[in-house]
Amino acid sequence: QVQLAESGGGLVQAGGSLRLSCVASGSIFRSNTMGWYRLAPGKQRELIARISNSGSTNYADSVKGRFTISRDNDKNTVYLQMNSLKPEDTAVYYCNGFFKFFDWGQGTQVTVSS
């Protein structure tokens, strides 16, 4: 069973930066495209970035140019560097697979104040 554990969230002022981490247990990590998702109050969970096992990336328009997804297969970890944060980025952030989903982790709260 794959377990996902997100960390790195917090409270930051608009324009600030945060780096999120997601550690995945299990040996399937390096063979899967992984994604970062977020769930904001009153909205549906949305995919904001994904990275293939070879490192190809794709971003939602809302974060393109501000967020960077990366992965370290040796550490079974996927990262999300978030720069130029905006209040509308406030949400709980989760990682999960893209073509194959696993049980959701607890997520990490990101709050951006104006």
C-alpha positions as CSV (number, residue, x, y, z in Angstrom):
1,Q,0.0,0.0,0.0
2,V,1.4,3.4,-1.0
3,Q,1.3,6.1,1.5
4,L,1.8,9.8,0.7
5,A,2.9,12.4,3.2
6,E,2.9,16.1,2.3
7,S,4.7,18.8,4.3
8,G,6.1,22.3,4.0
9,G,2.9,24.4,4.1
10,G,2.4,27.4,6.2
11,L,1.3,31.0,6.4
12,V,3.1,33.4,4.1
13,Q,2.5,36.9,2.8
14,A,1.6,37.6,-0.8
15,G,4.7,37.5,-3.0
16,G,6.4,35.0,-0.7
17,S,7.6,31.5,-1.4
18,L,7.2,28.0,0.0
19,R,8.5,24.7,-0.9
20,L,6.3,21.7,-0.5
21,S,7.5,18.1,-0.2
22,C,5.7,14.8,-0.7
23,V,7.3,11.5,0.3
24,A,5.8,8.4,-1.1
25,S,6.3,5.0,0.4
26,G,6.6,2.0,-1.7
27,S,8.7,1.1,-4.7
28,I,6.1,2.2,-7.3
29,F,7.1,5.9,-7.0
30,R,9.7,6.1,-9.7
31,S,7.5,4.5,-12.3
32,N,4.6,6.8,-11.9
33,T,3.7,10.3,-13.1
34,M,3.1,12.3,-10.0
35,G,1.0,15.4,-9.5
36,W,0.4,18.2,-7.1
37,Y,-3.3,19.0,-6.4
38,R,-5.0,21.6,-4.3
39,L,-8.3,22.0,-2.6
40,A,-9.6,25.5,-1.8
41,P,-12.7,26.3,0.2
42,G,-15.8,26.0,-1.9
43,K,-13.9,24.6,-4.9
44,Q,-13.2,21.2,-6.3
45,R,-9.7,19.7,-6.0
46,E,-7.7,20.7,-9.0
47,L,-4.5,19.4,-10.6
48,I,-1.9,22.2,-10.7
49,A,1.3,20.5,-11.8
50,R,2.5,17.1,-12.8
51,I,5.8,15.4,-13.6
52,S,6.5,12.2,-15.5
53,N,9.0,9.6,-14.3
54,S,11.4,11.0,-16.8
55,G,11.0,14.6,-15.6
56,S,8.6,16.1,-18.1
57,T,6.4,18.7,-16.5
58,N,3.1,20.3,-17.1
59,Y,1.3,23.2,-15.2
60,A,-2.1,24.7,-14.9
61,D,-2.3,28.2,-16.3
62,S,-3.0,29.5,-12.8
63,V,0.4,28.6,-11.6
64,K,2.5,28.6,-14.7
65,G,5.7,30.6,-14.4
66,R,5.3,30.8,-10.6
67,F,5.4,27.1,-9.4
68,T,8.0,24.5,-10.3
69,I,7.5,20.7,-9.7
70,S,10.5,18.4,-9.4
71,R,11.2,14.9,-8.2
72,D,14.0,12.9,-6.6
73,N,13.4,9.3,-7.4
74,D,16.1,8.1,-5.1
75,K,14.3,9.8,-2.2
76,N,10.8,8.9,-3.4
77,T,10.0,12.6,-3.1
78,V,8.2,15.1,-5.3
79,Y,8.6,18.8,-4.6
80,L,6.6,21.9,-5.4
81,Q,8.5,25.2,-5.3
82,M,5.9,28.0,-5.1
83,N,7.0,31.6,-5.7
84,S,5.1,34.9,-6.1
85,L,2.3,33.4,-4.0
86,K,-1.1,35.0,-4.2
87,P,-4.0,34.9,-1.8
88,E,-5.9,32.8,-4.3
89,D,-3.3,30.1,-3.9
90,T,-4.6,29.5,-0.4
91,A,-5.6,25.8,-0.2
92,V,-4.7,22.4,1.1
93,Y,-2.1,20.9,-1.2
94,Y,-1.9,17.2,-1.9
95,C,0.3,15.0,-4.1
96,N,-0.9,11.9,-5.8
97,G,-0.4,10.0,-9.0
98,F,-1.7,11.2,-12.3
99,F,-2.5,8.1,-14.4
100,K,-2.9,6.0,-11.3
101,F,-4.3,7.2,-8.0
102,F,-3.4,6.2,-4.5
103,D,-5.0,6.9,-1.1
104,W,-4.8,10.6,-0.4
105,G,-2.5,11.9,2.3
106,Q,-3.4,14.4,4.9
107,G,-2.3,17.3,2.7
108,T,-0.5,20.5,3.8
109,Q,-2.2,23.8,4.4
110,V,-0.9,26.8,2.5
111,T,-2.4,30.2,3.5
112,V,-1.4,33.4,1.7
113,S,-2.3,36.6,3.3
114,S,-2.8,39.8,1.4
